[in-house]
Amino acid sequence: MESQTQVRLQLAGREIVLVGTAHVSESSVQEVAAAIEGERPDTVAIELDEKRLKSLEDPESWRNMDIVKVLREKNGFLMLSNIILASFQKRMGLDAGVKPGDEMLAAINKSKELGIATSMVDRPITVTLRRAWAKNSFWGKCNLLALLVSSAFSKEEISSEQIEKLKVRSEMDDMMEELSKELPVVKEVLIDERDYYLASHIWASGGNKVLAILGAGHLPGVQAHLEKLASGAEGGDCSEIGSVPEPKLPSKALQWLIPLLIVALIAAGFVYGGRTKGFDMLSSWVLWNGILAAIGSLIAAAHPLTILTSFVGAPLTSLCPLIGIGVVAGIVQAIVCKPKVADMESISNDALSVKGFYRNRILRTLMVFLFSSLGSSIGTFVAGATFVKVLSELWQKFTG
C-alpha cells in the first residue's frame, strides 16, 4: 500500500515511482533519501531546472548579480518575484528548520552516493514567470502583483504541522481549487502546464525504473499525463509551453497605437481647443504621470535624485513602449545608492520583513522599479480620463 505521498505506476513495461514532497518539510527530506535507497531506480528525476540546480549546489553564486544589468534586460519583475517566492518558502521552513529545496538536495546527494543518474525535469523558472505574466490580462497582472506584495509583507506563521498537511491530497485539492478561482491563468501556468512538462520529461528520462521527486501538488496531474503518454493519447513534445509566447501582431501594434493616440489627442486639444485646452491636456499628462511615479519612488524610500528622475521621466517613458520609468528609476537608484556586499549577503533574510526590504539596497531598488511603474501606469489612466472630459467639452462646444 503506497502512502499518500507516493504513487507507483506500471506503464508500457516501465516502472515509475512518484514521490510527492512539501518543499520545506523535514519528513520530505528523510522520505526522499529513504525512497531512493529502497527503490534503487535507474534514474532519479527531480523537479528542478539547471539554473535552480546550480543555485542549490552553489548558494553563493547570486553574489555575482548585477542589479543594473538585471533592470536593463527587463528582468526586474522576474527577480523580484523570485526573491518574494523564495522568501515565502523560507518563512514556511523556519519553524521546521528546513531550507527550501533541501529535499531536492537530499535526492541529488543520495543519487550521487549510490551512483544513480539524475535528470532535471522542470521548466526554467524564468519561462514559467514570464508566461504567467504574458498570459494574464491587465487585471490579472494586478492580482498577481497584489498576491506577490501581500506574500512579501505577510506576517502569517506556518507551523510544521501545516506544512505536512500540504502533502495530503484533500488539503492540496482545496488549495488548487481556490487558486483556480482567484488566479486561473496563474494556476494554468504554474500547475497545469508544468504537470505536462514534468510528465513528458520524466517519461523521457532513461531507464526502465524512474523515481521522480516533485511537489505533492503535481502528483495527480503528472500521473494523468504519464498514463496518456504511455498509451499514446498524448505526445511528448512540450516545446510550445517551454518558451515565452511572442506578443501577437495586434498586441505589438497596440503598444505603439496608444502612445500615438495620446499624442494625437493632445495635438487635437491645441488645434480645436486653442492653447489653453491644449496646455490643460499636456499638463495633465505630465503632472499625473510624473507626480504618481514620483510618489511611487517616494513610497520605496528612493534617493531624491531618483524621485526627481521619476517625475521628469515618467511622462516621456509612458509614450515609449521600449522602456518604462521603472527601469530608468531603478537604474538611477542603483547608481546613486550602489548595493554593497552586505546587501547581497543578507538579501534572503531581509526579504522576510518590511524593514528588511527598506534596509537592503537591492530590495529597495526593486521596490523603486515596481512602485514607480505602478504610479506611472495609474497616472496614464487618470490623465486619459481628463482627456475624455476635455474632448467632451470641445465636442459639446462644436455641436451645441
Beta strands, then each sheet from edge to edge (+ up, - down):
strand 1: 6-11
strand 2: 14-21
strand 3: 43-46
strand 4: 117-120
strand 5: 209-215
sheet 1: 1+ 2- 5- 3- 4-
end
